[in-house]
Amino acid sequence: MWVLTILGLGALIGADFFIGRKPHDVSVKEAGIWTIVWIVLAALFGLGLLFFGNA
């Protein structure tokens, strides 16, 4: 489980650095969308811990 967690976090960090990271002025809409994306991913991680952590 730890290996999957580390690989998943590495993939997310890599995606954050390499997808759409051209220097530009960030709009409020774009910032809001990225905030929601990261919150949803964190919630999914928490649910994964809830379901798989008790096994």
Short mmCIF file of the C-alpha atoms (twelve columns), coordinates in Angstrom:
data_MODEL
# 
_entry.id   MODEL 
# 
loop_
_atom_site.group_PDB 
_atom_site.id 
_atom_site.type_symbol 
_atom_site.label_atom_id 
_atom_site.label_alt_id 
_atom_site.label_comp_id 
_atom_site.label_asym_id 
_atom_site.label_seq_id 
_atom_site.Cartn_x 
_atom_site.Cartn_y 
_atom_site.Cartn_z 
_atom_site.pdbx_PDB_model_num 
ATOM 1  C CA . MET A 1  0.000   0.000  0.000   1 
ATOM 2  C CA . TRP A 2  2.859   2.366  0.772   1 
ATOM 3  C CA . VAL A 3  4.362   1.804  -2.665  1 
ATOM 4  C CA . LEU A 4  1.054   2.674  -4.338  1 
ATOM 5  C CA . THR A 5  0.721   5.779  -2.169  1 
ATOM 6  C CA . ILE A 6  4.228   6.999  -2.997  1 
ATOM 7  C CA . LEU A 7  3.791   6.282  -6.723  1 
ATOM 8  C CA . GLY A 8  0.422   8.059  -6.752  1 
ATOM 9  C CA . LEU A 9  1.779   11.121 -4.979  1 
ATOM 10 C CA . GLY A 10 4.780   11.181 -7.305  1 
ATOM 11 C CA . ALA A 11 2.462   11.075 -10.315 1 
ATOM 12 C CA . LEU A 12 0.327   13.906 -8.934  1 
ATOM 13 C CA . ILE A 13 3.349   16.080 -8.191  1 
ATOM 14 C CA . GLY A 14 4.783   15.358 -11.641 1 
ATOM 15 C CA . ALA A 15 1.480   16.228 -13.274 1 
ATOM 16 C CA . ASP A 16 1.279   19.437 -11.253 1 
ATOM 17 C CA . PHE A 17 4.732   20.512 -12.427 1 
ATOM 18 C CA . PHE A 18 4.515   19.475 -16.071 1 
ATOM 19 C CA . ILE A 19 0.883   19.911 -17.168 1 
ATOM 20 C CA . GLY A 20 -0.099  23.418 -18.139 1 
ATOM 21 C CA . ARG A 21 2.639   25.206 -16.245 1 
ATOM 22 C CA . LYS A 22 3.438   27.985 -18.684 1 
ATOM 23 C CA . PRO A 23 4.099   31.326 -17.004 1 
ATOM 24 C CA . HIS A 24 0.883   33.347 -17.112 1 
ATOM 25 C CA . ASP A 25 -1.421  35.407 -14.951 1 
ATOM 26 C CA . VAL A 26 -3.696  33.006 -13.119 1 
ATOM 27 C CA . SER A 27 -7.361  33.963 -13.173 1 
ATOM 28 C CA . VAL A 28 -9.660  33.534 -10.199 1 
ATOM 29 C CA . LYS A 29 -11.579 30.887 -12.175 1 
ATOM 30 C CA . GLU A 30 -8.448  28.862 -12.915 1 
ATOM 31 C CA . ALA A 31 -7.268  29.082 -9.301  1 
ATOM 32 C CA . GLY A 32 -10.697 27.974 -8.098  1 
ATOM 33 C CA . ILE A 33 -10.751 24.997 -10.444 1 
ATOM 34 C CA . TRP A 34 -7.284  23.834 -9.366  1 
ATOM 35 C CA . THR A 35 -8.238  24.286 -5.713  1 
ATOM 36 C CA . ILE A 36 -11.320 22.107 -6.191  1 
ATOM 37 C CA . VAL A 37 -9.280  19.468 -8.044  1 
ATOM 38 C CA . TRP A 38 -6.745  19.187 -5.217  1 
ATOM 39 C CA . ILE A 39 -9.464  19.126 -2.539  1 
ATOM 40 C CA . VAL A 40 -11.299 16.321 -4.372  1 
ATOM 41 C CA . LEU A 41 -8.065  14.343 -4.720  1 
ATOM 42 C CA . ALA A 42 -7.345  14.794 -1.008  1 
ATOM 43 C CA . ALA A 43 -10.876 13.644 -0.138  1 
ATOM 44 C CA . LEU A 44 -10.479 10.566 -2.355  1 
ATOM 45 C CA . PHE A 45 -7.195  9.784  -0.620  1 
ATOM 46 C CA . GLY A 46 -8.934  10.090 2.750   1 
ATOM 47 C CA . LEU A 47 -11.697 7.743  1.616   1 
ATOM 48 C CA . GLY A 48 -9.052  5.291  0.429   1 
ATOM 49 C CA . LEU A 49 -7.478  5.388  3.875   1 
ATOM 50 C CA . LEU A 50 -10.859 4.827  5.465   1 
ATOM 51 C CA . PHE A 51 -11.678 1.792  3.339   1 
ATOM 52 C CA . PHE A 52 -8.248  0.211  2.931   1 
ATOM 53 C CA . GLY A 53 -6.653  1.290  6.206   1 
ATOM 54 C CA . ASN A 54 -8.858  -1.002 8.256   1 
ATOM 55 C CA . ALA A 55 -7.920  -4.103 6.256   1 
# 
